[in-house]
Amino acid sequence: MTTNPVFCAIDAPTLDEAKRLIGLVSGAVGGIKLGLEFFMAAGPEGVREVRPTGVPLFLDLKLHDIPNTVAGAVRSVVPLSPTYVTVHASGGRAMMQAAAEAAQDEAEKRGVPRPKLLGVTVLTSLDVADLEAVGQGMEVAAQVERLARLAEASGLDGMICAPTEIARLRRFLKSSSVLMVPGIRPAGSAAGDQKRVMTPKEAMEAGATHLVIGRPITAAADPAAAARAIAADLGLALDAEAAAPKSPVS
């Protein structure tokens, strides 16, 4: 492994806190994930303000609406040049196809790289009892597989799945498909609200391409040290100068 697969989830509601955390960890992780909490508080301008130069951005918005609305939302975020954007696979084939077409068309118009679209299958906070409660009375892994097959057929570039479903999806997805995996907990970390978890090393060995890690890094007493420890556990040799904490983005 030569590329750091870890995307650090910056679940901060304010610009100052996001800047502080990004400054601490950006050199020790492979990318930054900004989600709904931050996006709703700070918007596109906030994304531009905190994003470090040259660091891949995962914009985790989990878009889910009628096809035209999701296509418009995708077009709106393309100028931010995210590397990855999420949509809910449960939104259906027409919605995902519209999102994929919008991403390609808008990127070509603006002369920027096309963001890769990732389909959210079943959230890692859910288990079979939760699926039954919303009328999806089937085993979690089977529902994940159904949605992943639909997402790939709809033109998406990869999936979001729990660590426990990686091996099952790798059996049928294209080898180029991205598997961005949350629910990652280093040994000794609390599971929190995640119900289907795995260590970073276990997830990579199972076939993940990227790992989403938030609280085990950002809630640590020393976030930079926590990020470096995960990289070391994955066998990555970080450049000492690049991995050192940086001043907050100005």
N, C-alpha and C positions, 0 to 999 in steps of 0.2 A: 504494500500500500504506500503510495507516494503522495496522494492528495488527502488533506484533512477532510473527512466526511461529515464533521460535526457542524450543524447549524445551531447557534445559540438562540434560544427563544427569549427575546427581550420583551417580556410582558409588563411593560411599564406604562403608566397612564400620563406621564409628563415628559416633556422634552428634556429637562435637566436630568432626570433619573435615567432616561434612555441613553443620553449622551455619556453619562458617567459609566454605565455598565458596558456600553459599546467600547468606550475608551479602554476599559480594563481588559476586555476579553478578545477584541477583534484580531489581535495578532496570534492568538492561541487556538482559534477555531477556523473552520473553513468557510463560514458564512454567517450571516445574521438573519434571524427570522423576526419579522414584525407582524403582529396579528391584529385582530379586531379591536382589542382594548386600546392599543396605541393608535390605530388608524382612525377610530372614532373620536379620539381625543385631539389628535394633531393633524389628521388629514394628509393629503398628498404633499403639502409644503413641509409638514413635519418629517415625512419620509426623506425628502430631499435634504433637510437640514441635518439629520442625524446619520445618514448613510455614509460610512467611510469610503473613501475613494478606492476603487479596485477590489472591494470585498463583495462577493456574491450576495444578492438579496433574495430572500424567500418571503414573498408577500402572501401571508396566510389569511385570506379573507373568506374562504369557504363560501363562495358565491352560490346561491340557490334561489332561483326565481324563474319566471317565464323566459323562454329563449331570447327574445328581443332585449329584455332588461339585462340579462347576464352578458349578452354580447356587447351591449353598450357599456357595462361596467368594465369589461375586459379592455375595450378600446380606451377607456378613461385612464387605466393604470399603465398601459403600454409606455407612455412617455417617461414613466419613472424607471424604465429599464430593469424591471425585476427579472431575476433568473428563473424563478418559479412563482406560479400563482395557483391557488387551489380553488376548485369548484366541487360541489357535492355531486357525487356520481348518482345519488338517488334523485337528482333533478331530471334524469332521463336522457335518452339518446339525442333528441332534438336540441335540448339545452346544451349538452356537451359539444355537439357538432357546431352549433352557433358560436360557442365560445372559442373553439379551435379556429374556425374560419375568421372570426373577428381578430384574434391574436395575430394570425398570419397577415391579414390584409392591412391592419393598422401598423404593424411593424414595417412592412414594405413601404407604406406611404411615408413613414417618418424616417426611414433609413436607420432603424435601430434593430438590434437582435430580437428575434421573436421570443417572448417568454414561453417557457415550457409549462404546460398545464397539467396539473396533478389532480386526480380524482380522489376525493375523500370517500372511503368505503364505510366502515363502521367506526365511530369514534372510540378511542381507547378508554373512555370513561364508561362505556356501555358493556353490559354482559347479556346473556340470553334472557334473563328476567326482564331487562329493560326493553329488549326487542319485542318480547311477548306483550309488554304493556302498551306498545304503540302499534300492535297489530302485525308485527313481522315475526310470527311464531316459528322461527327456525333457528338452527344452530348458528352461532356467530360466524364461524369460519365459512360455512356454506353461503351465508349472505354476503360476506366479504368477497368470496369468489364470484358470485353472480354479478355484483357491482363492478368488480375489476374487469371481468370479461366484457361487460357492456361498455365500460370506459375506454378500454383499448380499441374496441370495434368502432367507437365514436370519434377516434382520432386524438385521444389524449396521450400525453408523453409518459405518464407513469401514474403511480398510486400513492396514497397515504394509507398505511395499514399498521396494525399493531405488530410487535415483534413476533408474536405467536403465529401469525399468518404468513410470514415471509416465505418459508419453505414451500407452502402450498401454492402460493402465487407464482413462485419461480418455476414451478413445474409446467406452466402453460403460457406465461407472459413472454413476449419477445425479449431476447437478451439485452436489447437496448433500453428496455423500459426502466424508468427510474422508480425505485422504492424508497420513498422518504418516510422514515420510521420514527414516530414519537413513542412515548411510553418507555423511554430508555432510562434506566436507573443504575448507576454504578453500584458495585457491591457495597452494601451497608447503608444505602440511601433509602429513605422512606418512600413507599409507593404513592402516598398522597391520594389523589382522586383517580389515579390510573389503575385499571383492573387487569390489564394484560401487558405485563412488563418483561424486560430482559436487560442484561448488562450490555454495554456498548460492544464488547468483543464478541459476545454470543450473537448479537444481531448482525454484525458484519459477517461473521462466519456462516450465518444462515442465508445470506444473500442480499442484505440491504445495500443500497448504494450511498445513502445519506442517513444521518441520525439527527433527530431533533431533541436537544437537551436544554431544559430551562432551569428550573429551580435547583437541581443539584449543582449548577454552576452559579446562577445569579443570586441564590440565597445563601451561598457559602460565605464564611467569614472572609475568605480571600478568593473571589471569583476567578482571578487570573490563575492562581495556583490550582484551583479545581479544574479549570480547562486544560492546563498543562498536564495534570495528572491523568486525565482521560486520554489525551493524546499519547502519553507515554504508555498507557495500558494497551492502546491500539498499535503500539510499535512504531509510532511516528517520531522522527527526530526533528524537533522544532528549532529554527534559527533563534538563538537566544535574544538577539536584538529585536527581531521582528515580533517575538512573542511577549516582549516586555510590555507592561501596561502603558497606554498612550494618554496624552492629555485629552480631555473630552473634546468632541468635534465642536468647532466654533462656527 
